[in-house]
């Protein structure tokens, strides 16, 4: 397994114990076993925190922050280069802003992208690999 970029949909599946949660847990375990990094863009982390706040309140945000600190998940800050890649992808593929940043980070890092969001299908050839969680 290469370094991996998680979309917010994958992290939310785990936090909300959705059907894909077990698959996401396995991917995180594989990353640890193989000493590989797992990333999420700050924009996608915003989506995670916003969604758990909306559904579970402060308790959900606390769980999300604990998840971040207890796993190898690293939140990657946005910089100019990442913003420019995201803008290009957003314009070319009509992505949401969050998906554009996820895609940009995976492209920049030449990483595997993990998502449950089919909005990424037109971009499959842009990445090393997309792991679909469902």
DSSP file (Angstrom, degrees, kcal/mol; ACC not computed):
  #  RESIDUE AA STRUCTURE BP1 BP2  ACC     N-H-->O    O-->H-N    N-H-->O    O-->H-N    TCO  KAPPA ALPHA  PHI   PSI    X-CA   Y-CA   Z-CA
    1    1 A X              0   0    0      0, 0.0     3,-0.1     0, 0.0     2,-0.1   0.000 360.0 360.0 360.0 132.4    0.0    0.0    0.0
    2    2 A X        -     0   0    0      1,-0.2   109,-0.1    34,-0.1    34,-0.1  -0.262 360.0 -61.8 -84.0 177.0    1.3    3.4   -1.0
    3    3 A X        -     0   0    0    107,-0.2   109,-2.5   106,-0.1     2,-0.4  -0.329  65.0-142.3 -57.2 149.6    0.8    6.6    1.0
    4    4 A X  E     -ab  38 112A   0     33,-2.2    35,-3.1   107,-0.2     2,-0.5  -0.932  18.0-156.1-129.7 140.7   -2.9    7.3    1.1
    5    5 A X  E     -ab  39 113A   0    107,-3.3   109,-2.8    -2,-0.4     2,-0.4  -0.974  19.3-150.2-113.5 125.3   -5.2   10.3    1.0
    6    6 A X  E     - b   0 114A   0     33,-3.3    35,-0.4    -2,-0.5     2,-0.2  -0.785   5.1-140.6 -96.5 135.7   -8.6   10.0    2.6
    7    7 A X    >>  -     0   0    0    107,-2.7     4,-1.5    -2,-0.4     3,-0.8  -0.539  31.5-109.3 -80.1 157.7  -11.7   11.8    1.4
    8    8 A X  H 3> S+     0   0    0      1,-0.2     4,-3.0     2,-0.2     5,-0.2   0.839 116.9  65.1 -59.2 -32.0  -14.0   13.1    4.1
    9    9 A X  H 3> S+     0   0    0      1,-0.2     4,-1.8     2,-0.2    -1,-0.2   0.869 101.6  48.8 -60.6 -36.0  -16.6   10.5    3.0
   10   10 A X  H <> S+     0   0    0     -3,-0.8     4,-1.4   104,-0.4    -1,-0.2   0.924 113.5  45.0 -69.8 -44.4  -14.2    7.7    4.1
   11   11 A X  H  X S+     0   0    0     -4,-1.5     4,-2.6     1,-0.2    -2,-0.2   0.912 113.3  50.9 -66.2 -41.8  -13.5    9.2    7.5
   12   12 A X  H  X S+     0   0    0     -4,-3.0     4,-2.6     1,-0.2     6,-0.2   0.869 103.9  58.5 -64.6 -35.5  -17.2   10.0    8.1
   13   13 A X  H  <>S+     0   0    0     -4,-1.8     5,-2.9    -5,-0.2     8,-0.4   0.902 110.9  43.1 -58.7 -39.9  -18.1    6.4    7.2
   14   14 A X  H ><5S+     0   0    0     -4,-1.4     3,-1.2     3,-0.2    -2,-0.2   0.940 114.6  47.9 -70.8 -48.0  -15.8    5.3   10.0
   15   15 A X  H 3<5S+     0   0    0     -4,-2.6    -2,-0.2     1,-0.3    -1,-0.2   0.824 117.5  42.1 -65.2 -31.5  -17.0    7.9   12.5
   16   16 A X  T 3<5S-     0   0    0     -4,-2.6    -1,-0.3    -5,-0.2    -2,-0.2   0.324 109.7-122.5 -97.0   7.4  -20.7    7.3   11.8
   17   17 A X  T < 5 +     0   0    0     -3,-1.2    -3,-0.2    -5,-0.1    -4,-0.1   0.902  51.0 168.2  52.3  47.3  -20.2    3.5   11.8
   18   18 A X    > < -     0   0    0     -5,-2.9     3,-2.5    -6,-0.2     4,-0.3  -0.308  54.8 -87.3 -80.6 171.5  -21.6    3.2    8.2
   19   19 A X  T >  S+     0   0    0      1,-0.3     3,-0.5   115,-0.2     4,-0.4   0.793 128.4  55.0 -52.8 -30.9  -21.2    0.0    6.2
   20   20 A X  T 3> S+     0   0    0    114,-0.2     4,-2.3     1,-0.2    -1,-0.3   0.515  80.5  95.7 -80.6  -3.8  -17.8    1.1    4.9
   21   21 A X  H <> S+     0   0    0     -3,-2.5     4,-2.6    -8,-0.4    -1,-0.2   0.889  81.9  50.3 -56.5 -44.0  -16.4    1.6    8.4
   22   22 A X  H <> S+     0   0    0     -3,-0.5     4,-2.2    -4,-0.3    -1,-0.2   0.907 110.5  49.8 -63.0 -41.6  -14.8   -1.9    8.5
   23   23 A X  H  > S+     0   0    0     -4,-0.4     4,-2.0     2,-0.2    -1,-0.2   0.904 111.3  49.0 -63.4 -41.5  -13.1   -1.4    5.2
   24   24 A X  H  X S+     0   0    0     -4,-2.3     4,-2.3     2,-0.2    -2,-0.2   0.916 109.6  52.2 -64.8 -43.2  -11.7    2.0    6.3
   25   25 A X  H  X S+     0   0    0     -4,-2.6     4,-2.4     1,-0.2    -2,-0.2   0.906 108.5  51.2 -58.5 -42.1  -10.5    0.5    9.5
   26   26 A X  H  X S+     0   0    0     -4,-2.2     4,-2.7     2,-0.2    -1,-0.2   0.901 109.0  50.6 -62.9 -41.0   -8.7   -2.2    7.5
   27   27 A X  H  X S+     0   0    0     -4,-2.0     4,-2.1     2,-0.2    -1,-0.2   0.903 110.8  48.7 -64.3 -40.9   -7.0    0.4    5.3
   28   28 A X  H  X S+     0   0    0     -4,-2.3     4,-2.0     2,-0.2    -2,-0.2   0.908 111.9  49.3 -64.7 -41.3   -5.8    2.4    8.4
   29   29 A X  H  X S+     0   0    0     -4,-2.4     4,-2.8     2,-0.2    -2,-0.2   0.910 109.6  51.5 -64.1 -42.8   -4.5   -0.8    9.9
   30   30 A X  H  X S+     0   0    0     -4,-2.7     4,-2.2     1,-0.2    -1,-0.2   0.908 108.0  52.8 -59.6 -42.3   -2.6   -1.7    6.7
   31   31 A X  H  <>S+     0   0    0     -4,-2.1     5,-3.1     2,-0.2     4,-0.3   0.919 111.5  45.5 -61.0 -43.6   -1.1    1.7    6.6
   32   32 A X  H ><5S+     0   0    0     -4,-2.0     3,-1.3     3,-0.2    -2,-0.2   0.942 112.7  50.5 -64.0 -47.1    0.2    1.3   10.2
   33   33 A X  H 3<5S+     0   0    0     -4,-2.8    -2,-0.2     1,-0.3    -1,-0.2   0.836 116.8  40.7 -60.1 -33.9    1.5   -2.2    9.5
   34   34 A X  T 3<5S-     0   0    0     -4,-2.2    -1,-0.3    -5,-0.2    -2,-0.2   0.304 110.7-119.2 -99.7   8.2    3.3   -1.0    6.4
   35   35 A X  T < 5 +     0   0    0     -3,-1.3     2,-0.3    -4,-0.3    -3,-0.2   0.887  62.0 150.6  56.1  43.0    4.6    2.2    8.0
   36   36 A X      < -     0   0    0     -5,-3.1    -1,-0.2    -6,-0.2     2,-0.2  -0.785  45.6-114.9-106.9 150.0    2.7    4.3    5.4
   37   37 A X        -     0   0    0     -2,-0.3   -33,-2.2    36,-0.0     2,-0.4  -0.515  19.3-155.5 -82.8 150.0    1.3    7.8    5.9
   38   38 A X  E     -ac   4  73A   0     34,-0.9    36,-2.5   -35,-0.2     2,-0.3  -0.998  18.9-174.3-126.8 127.1   -2.4    8.6    5.8
   39   39 A X  E     -ac   5  74A   0    -35,-3.1   -33,-3.3    -2,-0.4     2,-0.3  -0.819  19.5-175.6-124.2 158.0   -3.4   12.1    4.9
   40   40 A X  E     - c   0  75A   0     34,-1.9    36,-2.8    -2,-0.3   -33,-0.1  -0.965  33.5-114.9-145.2 139.6   -6.5   14.3    4.7
   41   41 A X  E  >  - c   0  76A   0    -35,-0.4     4,-2.5    -2,-0.3     5,-0.2  -0.388  25.4-117.3 -72.1 154.5   -6.5   17.9    3.4
   42   42 A X  H  > S+     0   0    0     34,-2.5     4,-1.9     1,-0.2    -1,-0.1   0.836 117.1  56.4 -59.2 -32.8   -7.4   20.6    5.9
   43   43 A X  H  > S+     0   0    0     33,-0.3     4,-1.6     2,-0.2    -1,-0.2   0.923 109.3  44.3 -65.7 -43.7  -10.4   21.4    3.7
   44   44 A X  H  > S+     0   0    0      2,-0.2     4,-2.1     1,-0.2    -2,-0.2   0.852 110.1  55.2 -69.7 -33.8  -11.7   17.8    3.9
   45   45 A X  H  X S+     0   0    0     -4,-2.5     4,-2.7     2,-0.2     5,-0.2   0.876 104.4  55.2 -64.8 -35.9  -11.0   17.8    7.7
   46   46 A X  H  X S+     0   0    0     -4,-1.9     4,-2.7     1,-0.2    -2,-0.2   0.913 106.4  51.1 -59.2 -43.0  -13.2   20.9    7.9
   47   47 A X  H  X S+     0   0    0     -4,-1.6     4,-2.4     2,-0.2    -2,-0.2   0.904 110.2  49.5 -61.3 -41.7  -15.9   18.8    6.2
   48   48 A X  H  X S+     0   0    0     -4,-2.1     4,-2.5     2,-0.2     5,-0.3   0.958 114.1  43.7 -62.1 -51.4  -15.5   16.0    8.7
   49   49 A X  H  X S+     0   0    0     -4,-2.7     4,-2.2     1,-0.2    -2,-0.2   0.899 113.9  50.9 -63.8 -40.7  -15.6   18.4   11.7
   50   50 A X  H  X S+     0   0    0     -4,-2.7     4,-2.5    -5,-0.2    -1,-0.2   0.933 112.0  47.0 -60.8 -46.3  -18.6   20.3   10.3
   51   51 A X  H  X S+     0   0    0     -4,-2.4     4,-2.1     2,-0.2     5,-0.3   0.913 113.6  45.6 -67.3 -44.2  -20.6   17.1    9.6
   52   52 A X  H  X>S+     0   0    0     -4,-2.5     4,-3.2     2,-0.2     5,-0.7   0.881 113.3  51.6 -68.2 -34.5  -20.0   15.5   13.0
   53   53 A X  H  X5S+     0   0    0     -4,-2.2     4,-1.2    -5,-0.3    -2,-0.2   0.930 111.0  48.7 -62.0 -44.6  -20.8   18.9   14.7
   54   54 A X  H  <5S+     0   0    0     -4,-2.5    -2,-0.2    -5,-0.2    -1,-0.2   0.878 124.8  27.8 -63.4 -39.9  -24.0   19.1   12.7
   55   55 A X  H  <5S+     0   0    0     -4,-2.1    -2,-0.2    -5,-0.1    -3,-0.2   0.854 137.7  19.2 -93.8 -39.4  -25.1   15.5   13.6
   56   56 A X  H >X5S-     0   0    0     -4,-3.2     3,-0.6    -5,-0.3     4,-0.6   0.454  91.0-144.0-116.6  -2.4  -23.5   14.7   16.9
   57   57 A X  H >X< -     0   0    0     -4,-1.2     4,-1.6    -5,-0.7     3,-0.6  -0.291  62.3 -25.0  72.0-158.6  -22.6   18.1   18.4
   58   58 A X  H 3> S+     0   0    0      1,-0.2     4,-2.4     2,-0.2    -1,-0.2   0.807 135.1  62.2 -61.4 -31.6  -19.5   18.7   20.5
   59   59 A X  H <> S+     0   0    0     -3,-0.6     4,-2.0     1,-0.2    -1,-0.2   0.903 104.5  48.6 -61.6 -39.9  -19.4   15.1   21.5
   60   60 A X  H <X S+     0   0    0     -3,-0.6     4,-2.4    -4,-0.6    -1,-0.2   0.889 109.5  51.4 -66.5 -40.1  -18.9   14.1   17.8
   61   61 A X  H  X S+     0   0    0     -4,-1.6     4,-2.5     2,-0.2    -2,-0.2   0.904 108.6  52.2 -63.5 -40.8  -16.2   16.7   17.4
   62   62 A X  H  X S+     0   0    0     -4,-2.4     4,-2.3     1,-0.2    -2,-0.2   0.918 109.9  48.3 -61.0 -43.9  -14.4   15.3   20.4
   63   63 A X  H  X S+     0   0    0     -4,-2.0     4,-2.6     2,-0.2    -2,-0.2   0.911 111.0  51.2 -63.1 -42.5  -14.5   11.8   19.0
   64   64 A X  H  X S+     0   0    0     -4,-2.4     4,-2.3     1,-0.2    -2,-0.2   0.915 110.8  47.8 -62.0 -43.4  -13.2   13.1   15.6
   65   65 A X  H  X S+     0   0    0     -4,-2.5     4,-2.1     2,-0.2    -1,-0.2   0.893 111.7  50.1 -66.1 -39.2  -10.3   14.8   17.2
   66   66 A X  H  X S+     0   0    0     -4,-2.3     4,-2.1     2,-0.2    -2,-0.2   0.913 108.9  53.0 -63.0 -42.3   -9.5   11.7   19.3
   67   67 A X  H  X S+     0   0    0     -4,-2.6     4,-1.2     1,-0.2     6,-0.3   0.929 108.8  49.7 -56.9 -47.2   -9.6    9.7   16.1
   68   68 A X  H  < S+     0   0    0     -4,-2.3     3,-0.3     1,-0.2    -1,-0.2   0.915 114.9  43.3 -59.4 -43.8   -7.1   12.0   14.5
   69   69 A X  H  < S+     0   0    0     -4,-2.1    -1,-0.2     1,-0.2    -2,-0.2   0.761 114.2  49.7 -76.3 -25.0   -4.8   11.9   17.4
   70   70 A X  H  < S+     0   0    0     -4,-2.1    -1,-0.2    -5,-0.2    -2,-0.2   0.573 110.3  53.6 -91.4 -10.4   -5.0    8.1   17.9
   71   71 A X  S  < S-     0   0    0     -4,-1.2   -43,-0.0    -3,-0.3   -33,-0.0  -0.549  93.2-104.9-113.4-178.8   -4.4    7.2   14.2
   72   72 A X  S    S+     0   0    0     -2,-0.2   -34,-0.9   -44,-0.1     2,-0.2   0.303  72.3 134.8 -89.0  10.1   -1.7    8.0   11.7
   73   73 A X  E     -c   38   0A   0     -6,-0.3     2,-0.5    -5,-0.2   -34,-0.2  -0.411  38.2-163.9 -63.3 126.2   -4.0   10.5   10.0
   74   74 A X  E     -c   39   0A   0    -36,-2.5   -34,-1.9    -2,-0.2     2,-0.5  -0.965  13.5-139.8-116.7 125.4   -2.2   13.7    9.2
   75   75 A X  E     -c   40   0A   0     -2,-0.5     2,-0.5   -36,-0.2   -34,-0.2  -0.731  20.3-148.3 -83.3 123.0   -4.2   16.8    8.3
   76   76 A X  E     -c   41   0A   0    -36,-2.8   -34,-2.5    -2,-0.5   -33,-0.3  -0.824  11.5-128.9 -99.6 124.1   -2.3   18.6    5.5
   77   77 A X        -     0   0    0     -2,-0.5     2,-0.4   -36,-0.2     5,-0.1  -0.268  25.1-108.6 -66.3 154.5   -2.5   22.4    5.4
   78   78 A X        +     0   0    0      4,-0.1     2,-0.3   -37,-0.1    -1,-0.1  -0.688  41.5 174.3 -84.6 135.4   -3.5   24.2    2.2
   79   79 A X     >  -     0   0    0     -2,-0.4     4,-2.5     1,-0.0     5,-0.2  -0.797  47.2 -91.2-130.4 178.2   -0.8   26.1    0.4
   80   80 A X  H  > S+     0   0    0     -2,-0.3     4,-2.4     1,-0.2     5,-0.2   0.908 122.5  51.0 -58.9 -45.9   -0.6   27.9   -2.9
   81   81 A X  H  > S+     0   0    0      1,-0.2     4,-2.0     2,-0.2    -1,-0.2   0.927 112.6  45.7 -59.9 -46.3    0.5   24.9   -4.9
   82   82 A X  H  > S+     0   0    0      1,-0.2     4,-2.7     2,-0.2    -1,-0.2   0.900 111.6  53.3 -63.9 -40.4   -2.2   22.7   -3.6
   83   83 A X  H  X S+     0   0    0     -4,-2.5     4,-2.4     1,-0.2    -1,-0.2   0.884 108.6  49.6 -61.8 -39.2   -4.8   25.5   -4.2
   84   84 A X  H  X S+     0   0    0     -4,-2.4     4,-2.0     2,-0.2    -1,-0.2   0.892 111.7  47.2 -69.7 -39.1   -3.7   25.8   -7.8
   85   85 A X  H  X S+     0   0    0     -4,-2.0     4,-2.4     2,-0.2    -2,-0.2   0.924 113.3  49.7 -65.3 -43.2   -4.0   22.1   -8.4
   86   86 A X  H  X S+     0   0    0     -4,-2.7     4,-2.9     1,-0.2    -2,-0.2   0.904 109.4  51.4 -62.1 -42.1   -7.4   22.0   -6.7
   87   87 A X  H  X S+     0   0    0     -4,-2.4     4,-2.4     2,-0.2    -1,-0.2   0.915 110.3  48.9 -62.1 -42.8   -8.6   25.0   -8.9
   88   88 A X  H  X S+     0   0    0     -4,-2.0     4,-2.4     2,-0.2    -2,-0.2   0.928 114.6  44.6 -62.7 -45.6   -7.5   23.2  -12.1
   89   89 A X  H  X S+     0   0    0     -4,-2.4     4,-2.6     2,-0.2     6,-0.3   0.897 112.1  52.4 -66.3 -40.4   -9.2   20.0  -11.1
   90   90 A X  H  X S+     0   0    0     -4,-2.9     4,-1.4    -5,-0.2     5,-0.5   0.919 113.7  43.5 -61.7 -44.1  -12.4   21.8   -9.9
   91   91 A X  H  < S+     0   0    0     -4,-2.4    -2,-0.2    -5,-0.2    -1,-0.2   0.898 118.0  44.3 -68.4 -41.0  -12.6   23.7  -13.2
   92   92 A X  H  < S+     0   0    0     -4,-2.4    -2,-0.2    -5,-0.2    -1,-0.2   0.842 128.6  24.0 -74.2 -34.2  -11.8   20.6  -15.4
   93   93 A X  H  < S-     0   0    0     -4,-2.6    -2,-0.2    -5,-0.2    -1,-0.2   0.349  97.2-122.3-118.8   4.6  -14.1   18.1  -13.6
   94   94 A X     <  +     0   0    0     -4,-1.4    -4,-0.2    -5,-0.2    -3,-0.2   0.910  52.2 168.7  54.9  47.4  -16.7   20.3  -11.9
   95   95 A X        -     0   0    0     -5,-0.5    -1,-0.1    -6,-0.3     2,-0.1  -0.452  40.6-102.3 -85.4 158.8  -15.9   18.9   -8.5
   96   96 A X     >  -     0   0    0     -2,-0.1     4,-2.3     1,-0.1     5,-0.2  -0.358  41.1-106.0 -67.1 163.9  -17.0   20.3   -5.2
   97   97 A X  H  > S+     0   0    0      1,-0.2     4,-2.0     2,-0.2     5,-0.2   0.924 120.6  49.3 -61.8 -44.6  -14.4   22.3   -3.4
   98   98 A X  H  > S+     0   0    0      1,-0.2     4,-2.3     2,-0.2    -1,-0.2   0.926 112.2  47.2 -61.2 -45.3  -13.7   19.6   -0.8
   99   99 A X  H  > S+     0   0    0      1,-0.2     4,-2.7     2,-0.2     5,-0.2   0.863 108.6  56.1 -65.5 -34.9  -13.4   16.9   -3.5
  100  100 A X  H  X S+     0   0    0     -4,-2.3     4,-2.3     2,-0.2    -1,-0.2   0.907 109.6  45.6 -63.1 -41.0  -11.1   19.2   -5.5
  101  101 A X  H  X S+     0   0    0     -4,-2.0     4,-2.5     2,-0.2    -2,-0.2   0.891 112.2  50.7 -70.2 -39.1   -8.7   19.5   -2.6
  102  102 A X  H  X S+     0   0    0     -4,-2.3     4,-2.4     2,-0.2     5,-0.2   0.954 114.0  44.9 -60.3 -49.0   -8.8   15.8   -1.9
  103  103 A X  H  X S+     0   0    0     -4,-2.7     4,-2.5     1,-0.2    -2,-0.2   0.896 112.2  52.2 -62.5 -41.2   -8.0   15.1   -5.5
  104  104 A X  H  X S+     0   0    0     -4,-2.3     4,-3.0    -5,-0.2    -1,-0.2   0.909 110.0  48.1 -62.9 -42.6   -5.3   17.7   -5.6
  105  105 A X  H  X S+     0   0    0     -4,-2.5     4,-2.4     2,-0.2    -2,-0.2   0.924 112.7  47.8 -65.4 -44.1   -3.6   16.3   -2.5
  106  106 A X  H  X>S+     0   0    0     -4,-2.4     5,-2.4    -5,-0.2     4,-0.7   0.903 115.1  46.4 -62.9 -40.2   -3.7   12.7   -3.9
  107  107 A X  H ><5S+     0   0    0     -4,-2.5     3,-0.7    -5,-0.2    -2,-0.2   0.935 112.7  49.1 -67.1 -46.4   -2.3   14.0   -7.2
  108  108 A X  H 3<5S+     0   0    0     -4,-3.0    -2,-0.2     1,-0.2    -1,-0.2   0.882 118.6  39.1 -60.2 -40.3    0.4   16.1   -5.6
  109  109 A X  H 3<5S-     0   0    0     -4,-2.4    -1,-0.2    -5,-0.2    -2,-0.2   0.483 102.9-128.1 -89.9  -3.5    1.5   13.2   -3.3
  110  110 A X  T <<5 +     0   0    0     -3,-0.7     2,-0.2    -4,-0.7    -3,-0.2   0.940  61.2 151.6  52.6  47.8    1.1   10.5   -6.0
  111  111 A X      < -     0   0    0     -5,-2.4    17,-0.7    -6,-0.2    18,-0.5  -0.599  55.3 -95.6-109.1 164.3   -1.0    8.7   -3.4
  112  112 A X  E     -bd   4 129A   0   -109,-2.5  -107,-3.3    -2,-0.2     2,-0.5  -0.624  39.6-139.3 -73.3 137.0   -3.8    6.3   -3.3
  113  113 A X  E     -bd   5 130A   0     16,-2.5    18,-3.1    -2,-0.3     2,-0.5  -0.890  12.3-160.1-104.1 130.4   -7.1    8.1   -2.9
  114  114 A X  E     +bd   6 131A   0   -109,-2.8  -107,-2.7    -2,-0.5  -104,-0.4  -0.948  29.4 139.3-113.7 122.4   -9.7    6.5   -0.6
  115  115 A X  E     - d   0 132A   0     16,-2.2    18,-2.6    -2,-0.5    -2,-0.0  -0.985  49.4-154.4-155.1 160.2  -13.3    7.6   -1.1
  116  116 A X  S    S+     0   0    0     -2,-0.3     2,-0.7    16,-0.2    16,-0.1   0.263  71.2 106.2-112.8   4.0  -16.9    6.5   -1.2
  117  117 A X    >   -     0   0    0      1,-0.1     3,-1.6     2,-0.0     4,-0.1  -0.774  57.0-159.0 -95.1 113.3  -17.9    9.4   -3.4
  118  118 A X  G >  S+     0   0    0     -2,-0.7     3,-1.7     1,-0.3     4,-0.3   0.523  78.6  90.3 -70.8  -4.1  -18.5    8.5   -7.0
  119  119 A X  G 3  S+     0   0    0      1,-0.3     3,-0.4     2,-0.1    -1,-0.3   0.716  81.1  62.1 -61.0 -18.7  -17.9   12.1   -8.1
  120  120 A X  G X  S+     0   0    0     -3,-1.6     3,-2.1     1,-0.2     4,-0.3   0.570  73.6  96.5 -84.1  -9.5  -14.2   10.9   -8.5
  121  121 A X  G X  S+     0   0    0     -3,-1.7     3,-1.7     1,-0.3     4,-0.2   0.869  79.0  54.7 -51.7 -44.7  -15.0    8.4  -11.2
  122  122 A X  G 3  S+     0   0    0     -3,-0.4    -1,-0.3    -4,-0.3     3,-0.3   0.680 107.8  53.4 -64.8 -12.9  -14.1   10.7  -14.1
  123  123 A X  G X  S+     0   0    0     -3,-2.1     3,-3.2     1,-0.2     4,-0.4   0.371  70.2 113.8-100.1   3.8  -10.7   11.2  -12.5
  124  124 A X  G X  S+     0   0    0     -3,-1.7     3,-1.2     1,-0.3    -1,-0.2   0.808  75.6  54.2 -50.4 -36.8   -9.6    7.6  -12.1
  125  125 A X  G 3  S+     0   0    0     -3,-0.3    -1,-0.3     1,-0.2    -2,-0.1   0.537  96.2  69.6 -76.8  -3.6   -6.7    7.9  -14.5
  126  126 A X  G <  S+     0   0    0     -3,-3.2     2,-0.3     2,-0.0    -1,-0.2   0.605  97.0  58.1 -84.6 -13.5   -5.3   10.9  -12.6
  127  127 A X  S <  S-     0   0    0     -3,-1.2     3,-0.2    -4,-0.4   -15,-0.1  -0.766  83.4-118.3-122.8 160.8   -4.3    8.8   -9.6
  128  128 A X  S    S-     0   0    0    -17,-0.7     2,-0.3     1,-0.3   -16,-0.2   0.922  97.2 -30.0 -56.1 -44.6   -2.1    5.9   -8.7
  129  129 A X  E     -d  112   0A   0    -18,-0.5   -16,-2.5     2,-0.0     2,-0.5  -0.941  52.7-137.8-169.9 148.9   -5.3    4.2   -7.6
  130  130 A X  E     -d  113   0A   0     -2,-0.3     2,-0.7   -18,-0.2   -16,-0.2  -0.984  14.4-155.4-114.5 128.8   -8.7    4.9   -6.1
  131  131 A X  E     -d  114   0A   0    -18,-3.1   -16,-2.2    -2,-0.5     2,-0.6  -0.918  13.8-148.7-101.3 117.4   -9.9    2.6   -3.4
  132  132 A X  E     -d  115   0A   0     -2,-0.7     2,-0.4   -18,-0.2   -16,-0.2  -0.765  10.8-165.4 -90.3 121.2  -13.7    2.7   -3.3
  133  133 A X              0   0    0    -18,-2.6  -113,-0.1    -2,-0.6  -112,-0.1  -0.888 360.0 360.0-104.7 137.5  -15.3    2.2    0.1
  134  134 A X              0   0    0     -2,-0.4  -114,-0.2  -115,-0.1  -115,-0.2   0.354 360.0 360.0-150.0 360.0  -19.0    1.5    0.2
